[in-house]
Amino acid sequence: MKVKRPELSLLKKIFLVDLIKGLLLTFSYQRPSKNYTEQYPKVRPKVSERYRGAPRLNNDPETGETLCIACNLCALACPEHCIEVGWERDAASKKVLTDYTFDISRCMFCGLCEDACPTPCLELTQDFELSLYGRKDMKWDRQKLEEGNQPVVYTK
């Protein structure tokens, strides 16, 4: 049976022995040789190839027209309902895309819209810099989606 000595526990409390043990353990992991710092704005980090970031509407490289056929499957597949597709019928009774709005403030970047699209027009890119100053800036229209997100490029 172990006998507690009250004078020993009192000395531990007075000299903060437990605090000093904890600090020694914490500072043992703070070796400068083991630290790694990324110079973020100037040197971009490598992103996983499966990362899903900013959305983009792709155009046909030959004609420059949008690849979207206005089927509305991306809007139906989106669980957050952040995609709105506007379309009209032309003379040949074909759907023509008139408006496309993507609200990135509500998007959870799940990729269901990208999977539901029958054409390769909607794509979630690897752009991760999506911070903006206002909510109204987070609703991207067709023109902004076709241009893609343009991050600020810093020079060394």
Number of C-alpha atoms within 10 A of each C-alpha: 3 4 5 8 8 8 9 10 11 11 11 12 12 9 10 11 13 11 12 11 10 11 11 11 11 10 9 9 10 10 8 7 6 7 8 7 5 9 9 9 12 11 12 11 10 7 11 8 8 9 13 18 21 19 25 22 20 20 17 12 9 6 8 9 10 16 17 22 15 19 17 19 17 23 20 16 17 19 14 12 14 18 23 15 18 14 16 13 11 9 7 6 8 12 16 16 19 12 14 20 18 22 19 19 17 13 18 13 16 13 18 15 20 20 15 16 20 13 13 14 17 23 19 18 16 16 17 13 12 13 10 10 7 9 10 10 13 16 17 21 15 18 13 17 20 17 12 17 18 10 11 8 10 10 7 6
